[in-house]
Each structure stands twice: as C-alpha cells, then as structure tokens.
Amino acid sequence: MFFMVFEGLDGSGKSSLIKMLDEHLAGLSFLTVVTREPGGTDVGDQLRDLLLQKRDQAPTPRTELLLYQASRSQHVDLVIRPGLAQKKWVLCDRFSASSVAFQGGGRGISKEQVEWLNQFSTNNLVPDLTVLLDLSVGESKKRRLKRSDQTGSEDDRIESEKDEFHERVRSAFLSQALESKSSGRNNWLVLNAALAPDELFKTLIDELRSRSWIS
C-alpha cells in the first residue's frame, strides 16, 4: 500500500492527525500500521530513551545522528517494510526528514552526510507522502507548556533546546518540502498546523482522493 510520514515541530498535532487518518482508513477496510520514530521496535524504544531523556552526559551531535539511524534501520527492517509487503498503509510519526531537520538544520551536520546515512539506514526507502504540519516555534512552545500542565510531563532533551534551534529545524523542514516541489517529485504536503484538527484532516483526505489513493 502506501507509506505516509508525518513531520513537524513537537506539538504540531502529528499524533492526532495520524489517529484520525487511521480510523478513517479502517472505516474503508484498509489495514494499517501506526508507528513512530525513534522507536517502533524493542531496540528502537531503548534507543528512544537514550536519545530523549535528559542525562548528565548528552550524546554529541554525530552520536545523536547515528543513534537515530540505528533505530531507523531496525524500524525499517522489522516494521515498515514488512507492513508494506503485507499491503498495509504504514503511518509513521517522523522518519528520515526529521534527521535532516534536527541533526542537519538543528545541529549543523551537513545535509549531504545526513542524507547519505538516511539512504544507508533505510536501504533507500522513500515515503510515498510526507505530511509536514508547519507550526511557529512560539505556538509549538505554547502547546508543549499546555501539555505539560495537563499531564505533568516535562520537555524531553530535544524539546528543551533553545528557540533558535527549533527555528533552524522548522526552516530545514520547509526547505525539504520546497525542494520536493521544485524537483517535481510532489511527495510532500505542507499543512498549516495552526488550523483546527478537522480542517487539517479534511485537507489531507482531499489530497489522498486527488491522488486516487482513496475514494
């Protein structure tokens, strides 16, 4: 079936949109796999804790990049490719574009190095559609604070980075979407994440219908 990835700053509504789409596809009798990065496997979940928990000694940028790639390699081999082979829709919260945005744009590692590692860790797997939920850094922070007040949770190590870091991340996401459009690949959809969830969902469904993926 189709491999769809949802990207964006934390608090942009990725999880909610994935849930809405998963329920809609189930109503159309499609089988789905809903997964996330980092994580999705036992190894990936252990790496997720290592990457996101605040520690006295944080991973260096290169170490961080390689840990994400290790999680991704396991994820692709054990979850994503098997799901696609079983003719399921795979809906993934973050994928290779996040490495370009966070470790490339955010940490300053060269885009070429990140993309080479993305290709190696995924064996050249490219999403059929990447949905970017674009949100301002200020609104992202406001939503994270609201979530923290409601759940008592704290920002993880990446979320706790300075605003300047997240501005670079957002810019790197938008650059990837623009590059896709300029090249004619047409495999990115940029949504204004400040809109209501129902509006975002309607736009997404209209896009899938325009591609004849659903009726």
VEXVEXTI-604378 format. One record per residue: residue in three letters; x, y, z of N, C-alpha, C in turn; residue number from 1. Coordinates in nm, 2 decimals. Example, Ala and Ser with C-alpha at 12.3 -4.5 7.8 and 13.67 -1.06 7.14 Angstrom:
BEGIN
ala;1.32;-0.57;0.78;1.23;-0.45;0.78;1.32;-0.33;0.78;1
ser;1.28;-0.22;0.71;1.37;-0.11;0.71;1.29;0.00;0.79;2
END
This chain:
BEGIN
met;0.08;-0.12;0.00;0.00;0.00;0.00;0.09;0.13;0.00;1
phe;0.06;0.22;0.09;0.13;0.35;0.09;0.20;0.37;0.22;2
phe;0.32;0.44;0.21;0.40;0.47;0.33;0.39;0.62;0.35;3
met;0.32;0.66;0.45;0.30;0.80;0.48;0.37;0.84;0.61;4
val;0.44;0.96;0.61;0.51;1.01;0.72;0.46;1.14;0.76;5
phe;0.45;1.17;0.89;0.40;1.29;0.94;0.52;1.36;1.02;6
glu;0.55;1.48;0.98;0.66;1.56;1.03;0.62;1.69;1.09;7
gly;0.70;1.75;1.17;0.68;1.89;1.22;0.74;1.91;1.36;8
leu;0.73;2.03;1.41;0.78;2.06;1.54;0.69;1.98;1.64;9
asp;0.74;1.96;1.76;0.66;1.90;1.87;0.54;1.99;1.90;10
gly;0.43;1.92;1.92;0.31;2.00;1.95;0.23;2.04;1.82;11
ser;0.28;2.00;1.71;0.21;2.04;1.58;0.08;1.96;1.55;12
gly;0.06;1.85;1.62;-0.06;1.77;1.60;-0.05;1.65;1.52;13
lys;0.08;1.60;1.51;0.10;1.48;1.43;0.02;1.36;1.48;14
ser;0.03;1.33;1.60;-0.03;1.22;1.66;-0.18;1.22;1.64;15
ser;-0.24;1.34;1.66;-0.39;1.35;1.64;-0.43;1.32;1.50;16
leu;-0.35;1.38;1.40;-0.39;1.36;1.26;-0.37;1.21;1.22;17
ile;-0.26;1.15;1.27;-0.24;1.01;1.24;-0.36;0.93;1.29;18
lys;-0.40;0.95;1.41;-0.52;0.88;1.47;-0.64;0.90;1.39;19
met;-0.67;1.02;1.35;-0.79;1.04;1.26;-0.78;0.97;1.13;20
leu;-0.66;0.97;1.07;-0.65;0.90;0.94;-0.66;0.75;0.96;21
asp;-0.60;0.70;1.06;-0.60;0.56;1.09;-0.75;0.51;1.11;22
glu;-0.83;0.59;1.18;-0.97;0.55;1.20;-1.05;0.56;1.07;23
his;-1.01;0.66;0.99;-1.08;0.67;0.86;-1.05;0.56;0.76;24
leu;-0.92;0.52;0.76;-0.88;0.41;0.67;-0.94;0.28;0.72;25
ala;-0.95;0.26;0.85;-1.02;0.14;0.90;-1.16;0.13;0.85;26
gly;-1.23;0.25;0.85;-1.36;0.25;0.80;-1.38;0.22;0.66;27
leu;-1.27;0.23;0.58;-1.27;0.20;0.44;-1.21;0.06;0.42;28
ser;-1.20;-0.02;0.53;-1.15;-0.16;0.53;-1.00;-0.17;0.49;29
phe;-0.92;-0.07;0.51;-0.78;-0.08;0.48;-0.71;-0.13;0.61;30
leu;-0.60;-0.20;0.60;-0.52;-0.24;0.71;-0.41;-0.14;0.73;31
thr;-0.38;-0.11;0.85;-0.28;-0.01;0.88;-0.17;-0.05;0.98;32
val;-0.06;0.01;0.97;0.04;0.00;1.08;0.07;0.14;1.12;33
val;0.05;0.17;1.25;0.08;0.30;1.31;0.21;0.29;1.39;34
thr;0.31;0.37;1.36;0.43;0.36;1.43;0.50;0.49;1.44;35
arg;0.62;0.49;1.51;0.68;0.62;1.53;0.84;0.61;1.54;36
glu;0.90;0.72;1.52;1.05;0.73;1.54;1.08;0.84;1.64;37
pro;1.19;0.82;1.71;1.26;0.69;1.73;1.17;0.60;1.81;38
gly;1.19;0.47;1.78;1.11;0.37;1.85;1.05;0.27;1.75;39
gly;0.94;0.22;1.78;0.87;0.12;1.69;0.91;-0.02;1.70;40
thr;1.03;-0.04;1.77;1.08;-0.18;1.79;1.13;-0.18;1.93;41
asp;1.17;-0.30;1.98;1.23;-0.31;2.12;1.36;-0.23;2.12;42
val;1.44;-0.25;2.02;1.57;-0.18;2.01;1.55;-0.03;2.00;43
gly;1.45;0.00;1.91;1.43;0.14;1.89;1.37;0.21;2.01;44
asp;1.29;0.14;2.09;1.24;0.21;2.22;1.35;0.23;2.32;45
gln;1.45;0.14;2.32;1.56;0.16;2.41;1.65;0.28;2.37;46
leu;1.66;0.29;2.24;1.74;0.40;2.18;1.66;0.53;2.20;47
arg;1.53;0.52;2.20;1.45;0.64;2.22;1.47;0.70;2.36;48
asp;1.47;0.61;2.46;1.50;0.66;2.59;1.64;0.72;2.60;49
leu;1.74;0.66;2.54;1.87;0.71;2.54;1.88;0.84;2.48;50
leu;1.81;0.86;2.37;1.81;0.99;2.29;1.74;1.10;2.36;51
leu;1.62;1.07;2.42;1.53;1.18;2.46;1.54;1.22;2.61;52
gln;1.59;1.12;2.69;1.60;1.15;2.84;1.71;1.25;2.86;53
lys;1.69;1.34;2.96;1.79;1.43;3.00;1.90;1.36;3.08;54
arg;2.02;1.37;3.05;2.13;1.30;3.12;2.24;1.40;3.15;55
asp;2.33;1.36;3.24;2.45;1.44;3.27;2.53;1.46;3.15;56
gln;2.55;1.35;3.07;2.63;1.35;2.95;2.54;1.32;2.83;57
ala;2.51;1.43;2.76;2.42;1.41;2.64;2.50;1.36;2.52;58
pro;2.44;1.29;2.43;2.51;1.24;2.31;2.56;1.36;2.23;59
thr;2.68;1.35;2.17;2.73;1.45;2.08;2.64;1.45;1.95;60
pro;2.65;1.56;1.87;2.56;1.56;1.75;2.58;1.44;1.66;61
arg;2.71;1.40;1.64;2.73;1.29;1.55;2.67;1.16;1.61;62
thr;2.70;1.14;1.74;2.64;1.03;1.81;2.49;1.02;1.81;63
glu;2.43;1.14;1.83;2.29;1.15;1.82;2.24;1.11;1.69;64
leu;2.30;1.16;1.58;2.26;1.12;1.45;2.27;0.97;1.42;65
leu;2.38;0.91;1.47;2.40;0.77;1.44;2.30;0.68;1.53;66
leu;2.26;0.73;1.65;2.17;0.65;1.73;2.03;0.66;1.66;67
tyr;1.99;0.77;1.61;1.86;0.78;1.53;1.87;0.69;1.41;68
gln;1.98;0.68;1.34;1.99;0.60;1.22;1.98;0.45;1.26;69
ala;2.04;0.41;1.37;2.03;0.27;1.42;1.89;0.24;1.45;70
ser;1.82;0.32;1.52;1.68;0.30;1.55;1.60;0.29;1.42;71
arg;1.63;0.37;1.32;1.56;0.37;1.19;1.58;0.25;1.11;72
ser;1.70;0.20;1.11;1.74;0.08;1.04;1.66;-0.04;1.09;73
gln;1.65;-0.06;1.22;1.58;-0.16;1.28;1.43;-0.15;1.25;74
his;1.38;-0.03;1.26;1.24;0.00;1.23;1.20;-0.03;1.09;75
val;1.28;0.01;0.99;1.25;-0.02;0.85;1.25;-0.17;0.83;76
asp;1.35;-0.24;0.88;1.36;-0.38;0.85;1.25;-0.47;0.92;77
leu;1.21;-0.43;1.04;1.12;-0.51;1.12;0.97;-0.47;1.12;78
val;0.95;-0.34;1.09;0.81;-0.29;1.09;0.76;-0.23;0.96;79
ile;0.84;-0.14;0.90;0.79;-0.07;0.79;0.78;-0.15;0.66;80
arg;0.89;-0.21;0.62;0.89;-0.29;0.50;0.80;-0.41;0.51;81
pro;0.80;-0.48;0.63;0.70;-0.59;0.64;0.56;-0.55;0.63;82
gly;0.53;-0.43;0.69;0.39;-0.38;0.67;0.35;-0.35;0.53;83
leu;0.44;-0.29;0.46;0.42;-0.26;0.32;0.40;-0.39;0.23;84
ala;0.48;-0.49;0.27;0.48;-0.61;0.20;0.34;-0.68;0.22;85
gln;0.28;-0.66;0.33;0.15;-0.71;0.36;0.04;-0.62;0.31;86
lys;0.07;-0.53;0.23;-0.03;-0.44;0.16;-0.10;-0.35;0.26;87
lys;-0.03;-0.31;0.37;-0.09;-0.22;0.47;-0.04;-0.08;0.45;88
trp;-0.13;0.01;0.49;-0.08;0.15;0.49;0.01;0.17;0.62;89
val;0.12;0.22;0.60;0.21;0.25;0.71;0.21;0.40;0.74;90
leu;0.17;0.43;0.86;0.16;0.57;0.91;0.26;0.60;1.01;91
cys;0.36;0.68;0.98;0.47;0.69;1.07;0.49;0.83;1.12;92
asp;0.50;0.85;1.25;0.53;0.97;1.32;0.68;0.99;1.32;93
arg;0.73;1.07;1.22;0.87;1.11;1.20;0.94;0.99;1.12;94
phe;1.03;1.04;1.03;1.12;0.95;0.96;1.24;1.02;0.92;95
ser;1.30;0.99;0.80;1.43;1.05;0.77;1.43;1.20;0.76;96
ala;1.32;1.26;0.72;1.32;1.41;0.71;1.35;1.47;0.84;97
ser;1.32;1.41;0.95;1.35;1.46;1.09;1.50;1.47;1.11;98
ser;1.57;1.37;1.06;1.72;1.37;1.07;1.78;1.49;1.00;99
val;1.73;1.52;0.88;1.77;1.63;0.80;1.74;1.76;0.88;100
ala;1.62;1.77;0.94;1.58;1.89;1.01;1.65;1.90;1.14;101
phe;1.65;1.80;1.23;1.71;1.81;1.36;1.86;1.80;1.37;102
gln;1.91;1.70;1.31;2.06;1.68;1.32;2.13;1.77;1.21;103
gly;2.06;1.79;1.09;2.12;1.87;0.99;2.10;2.02;1.02;104
gly;1.97;2.06;1.01;1.94;2.20;1.04;1.97;2.24;1.18;105
gly;1.92;2.16;1.28;1.94;2.20;1.42;2.08;2.19;1.47;106
arg;2.15;2.08;1.44;2.28;2.05;1.50;2.39;2.10;1.40;107
gly;2.36;2.12;1.28;2.46;2.18;1.19;2.54;2.07;1.12;108
ile;2.50;1.95;1.12;2.57;1.84;1.04;2.53;1.86;0.89;109
ser;2.62;1.84;0.80;2.60;1.86;0.66;2.48;1.78;0.61;110
lys;2.40;1.84;0.53;2.28;1.78;0.47;2.32;1.65;0.39;111
glu;2.43;1.66;0.32;2.48;1.55;0.24;2.51;1.43;0.33;112
gln;2.58;1.45;0.44;2.61;1.34;0.53;2.48;1.28;0.59;113
val;2.39;1.36;0.63;2.27;1.31;0.69;2.19;1.23;0.58;114
glu;2.18;1.28;0.46;2.10;1.21;0.36;2.17;1.08;0.32;115
trp;2.31;1.08;0.32;2.37;0.95;0.29;2.34;0.85;0.39;116
leu;2.34;0.89;0.52;2.31;0.79;0.62;2.16;0.75;0.62;117
asn;2.07;0.84;0.58;1.93;0.81;0.56;1.92;0.70;0.46;118
gln;1.99;0.72;0.35;1.98;0.62;0.24;2.03;0.48;0.29;119
phe;2.14;0.48;0.36;2.20;0.36;0.41;2.11;0.29;0.51;120
ser;2.06;0.36;0.61;1.98;0.30;0.71;1.85;0.25;0.67;121
thr;1.79;0.31;0.56;1.66;0.27;0.51;1.67;0.18;0.39;122
asn;1.79;0.16;0.34;1.81;0.09;0.21;1.73;0.16;0.10;123
asn;1.74;0.29;0.10;1.68;0.38;0.00;1.53;0.38;0.00;124
leu;1.47;0.36;0.12;1.32;0.37;0.13;1.28;0.51;0.14;125
val;1.19;0.55;0.05;1.14;0.69;0.05;0.99;0.69;0.07;126
pro;0.93;0.77;0.16;0.79;0.78;0.18;0.71;0.81;0.05;127
asp;0.59;0.76;0.04;0.51;0.80;-0.07;0.46;0.94;-0.05;128
leu;0.44;0.98;0.07;0.39;1.11;0.10;0.44;1.15;0.24;129
thr;0.50;1.27;0.25;0.54;1.32;0.38;0.45;1.44;0.41;130
val;0.38;1.44;0.52;0.29;1.55;0.56;0.36;1.63;0.66;131
leu;0.39;1.76;0.63;0.45;1.85;0.72;0.35;1.94;0.79;132
leu;0.34;1.92;0.92;0.25;2.01;0.99;0.33;2.13;1.04;133
asp;0.32;2.24;0.96;0.41;2.35;0.99;0.35;2.44;1.10;134
leu;0.43;2.47;1.20;0.38;2.55;1.31;0.49;2.64;1.36;135
ser;0.46;2.76;1.40;0.56;2.85;1.45;0.63;2.80;1.58;136
val;0.75;2.84;1.60;0.82;2.79;1.72;0.74;2.84;1.85;137
gly;0.69;2.96;1.84;0.62;3.02;1.96;0.50;2.93;1.99;138
glu;0.42;2.90;1.89;0.30;2.82;1.91;0.33;2.68;1.96;139
ser;0.44;2.62;1.90;0.49;2.49;1.95;0.52;2.49;2.10;140
lys;0.59;2.59;2.14;0.62;2.61;2.28;0.50;2.62;2.37;141
lys;0.40;2.70;2.32;0.28;2.72;2.40;0.20;2.59;2.41;142
arg;0.20;2.51;2.31;0.13;2.38;2.31;0.20;2.28;2.40;143
arg;0.33;2.29;2.40;0.41;2.20;2.49;0.39;2.23;2.63;144
leu;0.38;2.36;2.66;0.36;2.41;2.80;0.22;2.37;2.85;145
lys;0.12;2.38;2.76;-0.02;2.34;2.79;-0.02;2.19;2.82;146
arg;0.05;2.11;2.73;0.05;1.96;2.75;0.12;1.93;2.89;147
ser;0.22;2.00;2.92;0.29;1.98;3.05;0.20;2.01;3.17;148
asp;0.12;2.11;3.16;0.03;2.15;3.27;-0.08;2.04;3.28;149
gln;-0.12;1.98;3.17;-0.23;1.89;3.17;-0.18;1.75;3.22;150
thr;-0.06;1.71;3.18;-0.01;1.58;3.21;0.10;1.57;3.31;151
gly;0.16;1.68;3.35;0.26;1.68;3.44;0.40;1.64;3.38;152
ser;0.40;1.62;3.25;0.53;1.58;3.19;0.62;1.70;3.16;153
glu;0.74;1.67;3.14;0.84;1.77;3.11;0.89;1.76;2.97;154
asp;0.94;1.87;2.91;1.00;1.86;2.78;1.12;1.76;2.78;155
asp;1.13;1.68;2.67;1.24;1.59;2.66;1.37;1.67;2.62;156
arg;1.48;1.60;2.60;1.61;1.67;2.58;1.60;1.75;2.45;157
ile;1.54;1.70;2.35;1.53;1.77;2.22;1.44;1.89;2.23;158
glu;1.32;1.87;2.29;1.22;1.97;2.31;1.28;2.09;2.39;159
ser;1.37;2.06;2.48;1.43;2.16;2.57;1.53;2.25;2.51;160
glu;1.56;2.23;2.38;1.66;2.31;2.31;1.61;2.45;2.30;161
lys;1.70;2.55;2.27;1.66;2.69;2.26;1.57;2.71;2.14;162
asp;1.50;2.83;2.14;1.42;2.86;2.03;1.49;2.87;1.90;163
glu;1.62;2.92;1.90;1.70;2.93;1.78;1.72;2.79;1.71;164
phe;1.74;2.69;1.80;1.75;2.55;1.74;1.62;2.51;1.67;165
his;1.51;2.53;1.73;1.38;2.49;1.67;1.35;2.58;1.55;166
glu;1.39;2.70;1.54;1.38;2.78;1.42;1.45;2.72;1.31;167
arg;1.57;2.67;1.33;1.65;2.61;1.23;1.59;2.48;1.18;168
val;1.53;2.41;1.28;1.46;2.28;1.25;1.34;2.31;1.16;169
arg;1.26;2.41;1.19;1.15;2.44;1.11;1.19;2.48;0.97;170
ser;1.29;2.56;0.96;1.34;2.61;0.83;1.39;2.49;0.75;171
ala;1.45;2.39;0.81;1.50;2.27;0.74;1.39;2.19;0.69;172
phe;1.28;2.18;0.76;1.16;2.10;0.72;1.10;2.17;0.59;173
leu;1.08;2.30;0.60;1.02;2.38;0.49;1.11;2.37;0.37;174
ser;1.24;2.37;0.39;1.33;2.36;0.27;1.32;2.23;0.20;175
gln;1.30;2.12;0.28;1.28;1.99;0.21;1.15;1.99;0.14;176
ala;1.05;2.05;0.19;0.92;2.05;0.12;0.93;2.13;-0.01;177
leu;1.00;2.24;-0.01;1.02;2.33;-0.12;1.11;2.25;-0.23;178
glu;1.21;2.18;-0.18;1.29;2.10;-0.27;1.21;2.00;-0.35;179
ser;1.12;1.93;-0.27;1.03;1.83;-0.33;0.95;1.89;-0.44;180
lys;0.89;2.01;-0.41;0.80;2.07;-0.51;0.88;2.12;-0.63;181
ser;1.00;2.18;-0.61;1.08;2.23;-0.72;1.13;2.11;-0.81;182
ser;1.15;2.00;-0.75;1.20;1.89;-0.83;1.09;1.81;-0.91;183
gly;0.97;1.84;-0.87;0.85;1.78;-0.94;0.82;1.64;-0.88;184
arg;0.88;1.61;-0.76;0.85;1.48;-0.70;0.71;1.48;-0.64;185
asn;0.67;1.59;-0.59;0.53;1.60;-0.54;0.50;1.50;-0.43;186
asn;0.60;1.48;-0.34;0.57;1.38;-0.24;0.57;1.44;-0.10;187
trp;0.55;1.57;-0.09;0.53;1.64;0.04;0.40;1.72;0.03;188
leu;0.33;1.73;0.15;0.21;1.81;0.16;0.24;1.90;0.29;189
val;0.23;2.03;0.27;0.25;2.12;0.38;0.12;2.17;0.43;190
leu;0.09;2.15;0.56;-0.04;2.20;0.62;-0.01;2.30;0.73;191
asn;-0.10;2.40;0.74;-0.08;2.50;0.84;-0.14;2.44;0.97;192
ala;-0.04;2.40;1.06;-0.08;2.33;1.19;-0.15;2.42;1.29;193
ala;-0.16;2.55;1.26;-0.24;2.64;1.34;-0.39;2.62;1.32;194
leu;-0.43;2.56;1.21;-0.57;2.53;1.19;-0.63;2.43;1.28;195
ala;-0.76;2.42;1.28;-0.83;2.32;1.37;-0.80;2.18;1.31;196
pro;-0.80;2.08;1.40;-0.77;1.94;1.35;-0.87;1.90;1.24;197
asp;-1.00;1.93;1.25;-1.09;1.89;1.15;-1.06;1.95;1.01;198
glu;-1.01;2.07;1.01;-0.97;2.14;0.88;-0.85;2.07;0.83;199
leu;-0.75;2.04;0.91;-0.63;1.97;0.86;-0.67;1.83;0.81;200
phe;-0.76;1.76;0.87;-0.80;1.63;0.83;-0.87;1.64;0.70;201
lys;-0.96;1.73;0.68;-1.03;1.75;0.55;-0.93;1.77;0.44;202
thr;-0.83;1.86;0.46;-0.73;1.89;0.36;-0.65;1.76;0.32;203
leu;-0.62;1.69;0.42;-0.54;1.56;0.40;-0.63;1.46;0.32;204
ile;-0.75;1.44;0.36;-0.84;1.35;0.28;-0.86;1.39;0.14;205
asp;-0.87;1.52;0.12;-0.89;1.58;-0.02;-0.76;1.54;-0.10;206
glu;-0.65;1.56;-0.04;-0.52;1.53;-0.11;-0.51;1.38;-0.14;207
leu;-0.55;1.29;-0.05;-0.54;1.15;-0.08;-0.64;1.11;-0.19;208
arg;-0.76;1.18;-0.19;-0.85;1.15;-0.30;-0.80;1.20;-0.43;209
ser;-0.73;1.32;-0.43;-0.68;1.37;-0.56;-0.57;1.28;-0.62;210
arg;-0.51;1.20;-0.53;-0.41;1.11;-0.57;-0.47;0.97;-0.61;211
ser;-0.60;0.96;-0.59;-0.67;0.83;-0.62;-0.62;0.72;-0.52;212
trp;-0.58;0.76;-0.40;-0.54;0.66;-0.31;-0.66;0.60;-0.23;213
ile;-0.76;0.69;-0.21;-0.89;0.65;-0.15;-1.00;0.71;-0.24;214
ser;-1.12;0.66;-0.22;-1.23;0.71;-0.29;-1.32;0.80;-0.20;215
END
